[in-house]
Amino acid sequence: MCDLGEAALRVTVGDVMTPGKLGISATAPLAHAVVAMAQAKVTALPVLGPDGTVIGCISALDAMRLFSRRWGYEVAEDDDAATPVSVPSGA
């Protein structure tokens, strides 16, 4: 039987990544990123700078956090994700 730990050390990210040129400009509207993720059936996209290099990542969770805050909900940030969030009763 193969030891998964040893096998995982031999497999590279390139071996298992989803290939393609999927990415979005940092200046694109958030709505475009959300639609692109939905159409591509992915939950995150690389964010590209003016020269086409990756400068970050936008995720579906990033968009949900923004919308939740705009609707008046308190939502934890990445750095304090372990902090309980408060959801108003009746939500």
N, C-alpha and C positions, 0 to 999 in steps of 0.2 A: 504494500500500500504506500502511496506517495505521501510524504510529509508536506502538508500545505504550507507550513512556515518556510521550508527550504524552497519550495516551488515559487512562492510569492516573492522571494528575494531574487529569483532568476527572471521573473517577468517584469518588463519595463512598462511605464505608462504608455509609451508609444504602441506597445503590443495590444493594449486594451482600450485605448481612447477611441472616441467617435471621430473619424476623419472628416475633414471638410474645412471650408473657409467661413464658417459661421462666426459672426462677430457684429458688433454695433458701434457706431461712432459715439464718443462721449457727448457730442452735441445733439444727438438724436432725441426726439421727444420720448418720454418714458412709455407712452402708448405704443410706439413702434417696437420697443424692446419686448413689451408684453405680447404683442401680436406675433412677433418673430419667434418668441419662445413657444407660443401655442402652436404655431404652424409647424415648427421643427420638432415638436413634442419633446422639448428639453426644459429644464427648470433653471438654467443659468446660461449666460452668454458672456464671452470675453468682451471687454470694453476696449475699443481701439482709439489711440491718440491720433493726432493729425497725420503722423507719418506711418500709420498702420500698425504700430507696435502695440502690444497688449499693455494697458495701464491699470487694469482692474477687472472686476467681474460684477455683473448685475444679475441678481437672482429673482425668482418669483417671490421669494420671501421678502426681499428688499421692497418690492412693489406693494406687497400686502401690508408691510409695516407702515409705509407712507400713507396708503389709503385708510388704514385703521386709525392712524393719528388724525388724519383730516376729518374722519367721522367722529372724533372725540374719544377714542379709546386710548388707554395708556398701554403702550407696548414696549417690551424690553428691547434694548439694543443688543448687538452681538456681544459686546464686552460684559454685559450683565444679563445674559440670556438665562442664567440659572435663577434670577430674581423672579418671584411669582408676579404674574401680570394680573391686573384687576379688570374684570369684565363686568360692566353694569348689569344689574339684575334685569331680566326681561330681554337680554340680548340674544 
